[in-house]
């Protein structure tokens, strides 16, 4: 959905990301067991949708990059039994690992684009 809004309808990044991120967040609220944990699941997956949308755009709309990052993150939760991995919001350790993996992917993306002499964020942000 983000790709349709951003790439083809030429909507700015922020606007193109909002609806898919909200839907992605709502799709995960069932993982909460009360209001607070449901909101946490929504928040984490909403931010994840923003991150994956940016990675999709940054890697020239290559869905395999996003698929691979999402697969590896979920696979880590399945392979390593870490507290909090049974829900989207996660626990303390799982969120530390999640933030570290996101930071690493963002760092690699920025490094890759800088090495090629490209701007990392070279597209409209707010246009509607």
C-alpha positions, 0 to 999 in steps of 0.5 A: 500500500505504501508503494502505491501511494508513494511510488505511483500516486506521488504522495509524500513519504509521511502521508503515504506511510500513515494509513499503512502504518495505522492498519499494520498497527491495528492488525497487531493489537490482538496481541495485547492482553489489556488496553496498555499492552494492546496500545504497546503492540500498536505503537511498536508495529506502527513504528515498524511500518514506518521503518519498513516503508523507509527501507523499501524506499531507500533500497529502490523499492526492493520488497526483498529487502523489507521481506528479509529484514522482517523475516530475520527479525521474526526468525530471531524471536523463534530461534532464540527464546527471549522473554517477550517475543510472543507478542509484538510489543516484546520485552526489555531484551527483545526490544534491545535486540530489535533496536540494535538490528534496526540501527544496524540496518539504518547504518548500513543503508546510510553507509551504502548511499554515502559511499555511492555519493547518493543522498539517503533521503532524496524524495518528497516528505510532506507533499500531498 
